[in-house]
Amino acid sequence: MPEGDTIMWAATRMRPVLEGHVPDEIVTPQLRHRHDRWPERLRGRAVRRIDTHGKHLFIGFEGGLVLHSHLGMVGSWSVAGERRSWPGAWLLLHRGERWVAELRGPRLELLTDGRRRFDQRLAELGPDILADELDADRFLARLRADDQTRSFGEALADQRNLAGIGNIWKSEACWEAGVDPFRRLGDVSNAEATRAVEAVRPRMLRSGTKGPRSVRLNVYAKAGRACPRCGAAVLAHGLGDENRITYWCPRCQR
């Protein structure tokens, strides 16, 4: 599933194309969206702002209309210099010589500003790890209100506690802090939890502004390889109700 840095990187690439401009063309190839008449409703409206919160992306238009996207496990955003054949495209935005496309994903909807503010699904999200200023106090409050018997890694990836971290950065954050991701949440101190988030945040921000290829992963998808910190073999095992594969070092993560 695309994580917060991937969504930020999509927004970073989209802003020069769309922000402050009226799209030349808006296309909704899927029948499910054609009946909503988005091209007609958004025609002539400039894109005022493109912003993100965790794994959610918002394209705000003049007149208080907002396209809200969540890519789920299989969705993606593409920015290209020419129109392509995009199988499974849900949305195409064209301006000048550039095209912005959303491909697949479980959620794409047109909201009003008011509905966005009062949408319960969005209100339940924890603070955004990639916000200009991380709300560490709110993150810790959400963490301590959670089930203290669940694993720290599972709680860290719960979007109600902190928006933006998924399976990749969960593993990386636990490694950065030297915390075993399988340790009970109640046995992880506030200092350790904060250290995990603050250590991984700069790398996520770099990925979100420079691209995912600009950062190196230390343990994720490196089972059997040497830990960069202590040299022990990295392990991998399913974690949580969804059994998501988690990577960690058994020697230097306690």
N, C-alpha and C positions, 0 to 999 in steps of 0.2 A: 504494500500500500504506500503511495506517495506520502512522505512526511512533511512537516512544516517547512523545511528548507527547500524541498522540491516545489512546493506551492509558492513560496517566496520567489524562487528563481523564475517560475512562470510569470509572476507579476512583474518582476524586474525586466523581463524581455518584452512584455506586453505594453508597458507604460509608454515607451517612445513611439509606439505605433498608434495607440488609441487615446491616451490621456490628453484632454484638452481639445479633442477633435471629434467631428461628426463622422461616424463610419460611412463609407461610400455604399456599402451593401451589408446586409445582415441576412444570413441564410440559415434556416432550420430544416435540415434534410429529413429528419425523422417525422413520421406522421403524427406521433404523440405530441409533438410541439407545434406542428403547423396549425392545429385547431386553436392554439392560444394566441395566434396572430402577433407574435413578438416583433417581426419586421415592421409591421404597420404601427404598432404601439411605440416602437423606439425610433421610427424614422425621423430624421432631422434633429435628434437629440445628441448633444455632445457628451462624451464620456468625461465626467468630472473627476472621478477618482477610482483607482484600482487598489484595493487593500486586501489584507489577509488576516485571518485569526486561526492559528494552528493549521489544520488541514483544509480550511474553508477559504475560498476566494470570492471576492465581491467586486463586481464591475458596476459602479454607480453612474447613472445617467442623469442628465438634467430632468427636472420635473419630479424628482423623488422616486425614480424606479431603479431597482437594483437586480442584476443577474447574480444569483447565488449558485456556486458550484462546489460540490464535494466529489472527488474522483473515486472514492472507495478503493477497491483492490486493483482494478484493471484500467481505470481512466488515465488520461494524460492530456496535456496542453501542448500544442505545436505552434511555432511562429515561423513562417516561411516567406520567401521572396516571391513565390508564385503560387497560383492555385494548383493543388494536386488532387489526385483521387484519394480521398481519405475515407476508406471503408469504416463504417461505424461512427462517422462524425455526427455529433449532436448539434454543434453550433459552429458557424463560420462568420467571422467578422473581417471585412475587407476595407482597407484604407490605402490609397496610393498603390504602391507596388508590394504591399505586405498583406499577409493573411494570418489571422489568428484562429486556431481551430481547437475545439474541445472534442476529444475522441472518447466515446463511451463514458463510463462513470455512472453511479446510481442516482445522483441528484443534480439536477439543473432546473432552476425555477426562477421566475420573475416575481420579485417582491416589491412592495412599497417600503420606503424608509421606516414608516411606522410599524409595519408588520415585522421588519427585520429587528427593530428594537425590542419588540415584545414576543418574539419567537422563542418558545420555551426550550426548543432544542439547542438554540444558540446561547440562551441564558445559562444553560447548565454547564457550558464549557468552562474549564478552569482558565487561569491567566495564560496568555500567549508567551511561550518561551522566547519568541523572537520579537516581542514588543520593544519599543524604544527603551523602556525601562521595565525590567522584570519585577513583577509584584511578588517578591519572595514571601512576604508575610501571608498573602492570600493563598499562595501555593502550599505553605506549611499548614495553614488552617484547614484546607481541603484534605491534605494528606492525613492529618490527625483525626478528621471526621470520618475517614474511611475505615474499613475493617482492618484492624491491626494484626490479624492473623494471616492475611494474604501476603504474598511475597512482595518485596520492595520493587523488583523489576516489573511485576504486573501492575502495581499501583502507579509506578512512574509513567507507564504507557497509557493509563486511563485518562482519556481526554477531559473528564470531569475534574481531575486533579491538576493537570497541566496540559494545555493544548499545544500540539505540535510534535511531541515525541512519539515515535512508533517503535517498531521492532529493531530497526538499525540503531537508532540513537539511544534506545533503552540500554542495549548491550554496551555501547560506547560510554554512556554516562556512568554506568556502574563500574566499568573498568577504570575510568578517569578517577573516580572517588575511592577505588580499592575496596568496593563493597560487593559481596556475593549477591547476585540478583535474586537468589533463592532464599535469602535471609528474610525472616518475618519482618514485616513493616514495623511492628512494635519494638523490635530490637535495633532499629536504625535510628540514630540520633538526628535531631534537626540539623546539626552541623554537617553530618554526613550527607543528608538529603540535599541540603543547599549546595554543598561542595560538588555533588554530582551534576546538578543543573548548571551551576555557574561555570564549571570546567568545560562542559560540552557546548554551551551556548555560543562562544566565539567561533567554534568550528562550524556550527549550524548556520550562523550569520554569514560566514565566508562562503559556504555552499550556496546560500540563498542569494548572494549578491555577485559572486564570481562563477558559480556553477558547481555542480556536484563533483566534477573532476578536479576541482581545486583543493579538495581535502583528502587526507589519507585516513583510512579506517584501521584501527589497531587490532580489534578482535573479531568484528562482525564478519561472518563467512570465512573465517580463518581457522576452522577446526583442525587440530593436528599440527598447526604451525607454532613456532616459538613466540611466546608472549614478548612484545617489544620491551617490557619493563624488567622481567625476571628470567625469561628464557624457558619457562615451563610450557608444556604443550597446551594450547587452547582447547577447551572442551565445548561441546554443543549438546543441548538437551531441550525438549519441549517444556514450556512454562505456562502456567495459568490455564484458565478454562478453555481457551482457544488453542492451547498446546503450541504456541508460537516458538520456533527454534531460537534459543538464546545462547549467546557465546560468552564465555568468561574464562578467566585464568584461575585454576584451583589453588595456586600457590600465593599470589599476591592480592587476591580478592577474598576477604574474610567476612 
